[in-house]
Structures are given as structure tokens and as C-alpha cells.
Amino acid sequence: MKARVSQILFIALFTLLLAGNISAKGAGVVATSSFENEHETALEVENWMVNDNYWIYPANTIILEAEAENELFLEGWMTNETFWVSNDTETENEQEMNLEPWMYNANYWKGD
């Protein structure tokens, strides 16, 4: 408990010291890319954007623009038990790891 309180106090002190050292003054020259220099065109508000009738649907309104989904069905291979059984039951044995002379020879590992 005591350690957690001291950690919180340390983090708070560090944050205050860090925030106190930041200076937002100055108008130096900054190199920017061409992407940052682009200016956006003014936005135009169109009638449909502010029309309440467009955005508020009454409860009895039927939306006719429903996306039709394809019908799903099971194919024979999906339920065939022999399709999902693996015939490869043989496990591969790994070779024993051997040390080769270059692995422990000091001459190979000396820095030039």
C-alpha cells in the first residue's frame, strides 16, 4: 500500500515537472511537407443535410432499401465425417541436436 502511494506521488510530481518545462512560445521556421500546406475548400451545407424530414423516420415508415443476403445451405462435404478426419497420423521425429566444432571453438567467436 505504501509503495503504491509513493509511486502515484512520484508519477504526479514527474508529470508536473514535465508539464512545467514545456514552452509554447516562439515563432520559428518549421519545414512542412506539401500535404500540410493544402487548403480545404469551404464546406457547403445542402438542404438535405439540415432537413428534419430526411433524418427523422416515423415509426411506421418501411425502409425499402434492405440488403438481400444470399441463402445459406449445407453442402455434402460440410457434413461428411470422412472429409474432416486427417489420414496423416504419423508424427515426425526430430533429430537429436549435436554440437559442431564451430559452435564451441573460441576462434570462431573472437571479435576482429
Contacts in CASP RR format, 6 or more apart in sequence:
PFRMAT RR
TARGET T0000
AUTHOR 0000-0000-0000
METHOD contacts of the structure
MODEL  1
MKARVSQILFIALFTLLLAGNISAKGAGVVATSSFENEHETALEVENWMV
NDNYWIYPANTIILEAEAENELFLEGWMTNETFWVSNDTETENEQEMNLE
PWMYNANYWKGD
48 54 0 8 1.000
57 63 0 8 1.000
77 83 0 8 1.000
102 108 0 8 1.000
END
